[in-house]
Amino acid sequence: MSASDIDIELLADRVDELQLNLHAAKVAITILSSCVASLSGDRDVLINSVKESWDKQGKIEFEFDAAPDYEEKLKEKILQLL
């Protein structure tokens, strides 16, 4: 097996691990979100709380160079998960 084949296999393993971690995180967020909504009696309690904090916080400072539309895309994904 060549070095590039080994590299590809390692990358494929990492992708599989990242996909599993992402799926587990999505399931956990969904469960926790459902629990909070059930306890509060308000289905949108987390979404409203997050939006309110974003309004107060202002622009997010990232620790890396992010594309100009990254923050908006990130916020959309977060709200979808909640």
C-alpha positions in Angstrom: 0.0 0.0 0.0 1.4 3.4 -1.0 1.8 6.4 1.3 -1.1 8.2 -0.6 -3.3 5.2 -0.1 -2.6 5.2 3.6 -3.3 8.9 3.7 -6.6 8.4 1.9 -7.6 5.6 4.3 -6.7 7.8 7.3 -8.8 10.7 5.9 -11.7 8.4 5.2 -11.5 7.2 8.9 -11.5 10.8 10.1 -14.5 11.6 7.9 -16.4 8.6 9.3 -15.5 9.7 12.9 -16.6 13.3 12.2 -19.9 12.1 10.7 -20.6 10.0 13.7 -19.8 12.8 16.1 -21.9 15.2 14.1 -24.9 12.8 14.1 -24.5 12.2 17.9 -24.4 15.9 18.6 -27.5 16.6 16.5 -29.4 13.8 18.3 -28.3 15.1 21.7 -29.3 18.7 20.8 -32.7 17.5 19.6 -33.3 15.6 22.8 -32.2 18.5 25.1 -34.2 21.0 23.1 -37.3 18.9 23.3 -36.8 18.5 27.1 -36.4 22.3 27.6 -39.4 23.0 25.4 -41.5 20.5 27.3 -40.4 21.8 30.7 -41.0 25.4 29.8 -44.3 24.8 28.0 -43.0 27.0 25.1 -41.8 25.2 22.0 -39.7 28.1 20.9 -38.1 29.0 24.2 -34.6 28.2 23.1 -34.9 29.8 19.7 -36.2 33.0 21.3 -33.5 33.0 24.0 -30.8 32.6 21.4 -32.1 35.3 19.1 -32.4 37.7 22.1 -28.8 37.0 23.2 -27.6 37.5 19.6 -29.3 40.9 19.5 -27.6 41.9 22.7 -24.2 40.4 21.8 -23.7 41.9 18.4 -21.2 40.4 15.8 -19.5 37.2 16.7 -15.7 37.3 16.8 -14.3 34.0 15.3 -10.8 32.6 16.2 -10.2 31.9 12.5 -10.6 33.7 9.2 -14.3 33.2 8.3 -16.1 34.0 5.1 -18.2 37.1 5.2 -21.4 35.1 5.3 -20.2 32.5 7.8 -21.9 34.0 10.8 -25.3 34.1 9.1 -24.9 30.5 7.9 -23.9 29.4 11.4 -26.8 31.1 13.0 -29.2 29.5 10.5 -27.8 26.0 11.3 -28.0 26.7 15.1 -31.7 27.7 14.8 -32.4 24.6 12.7 -31.0 22.4 15.5 -33.0 24.0 18.2 
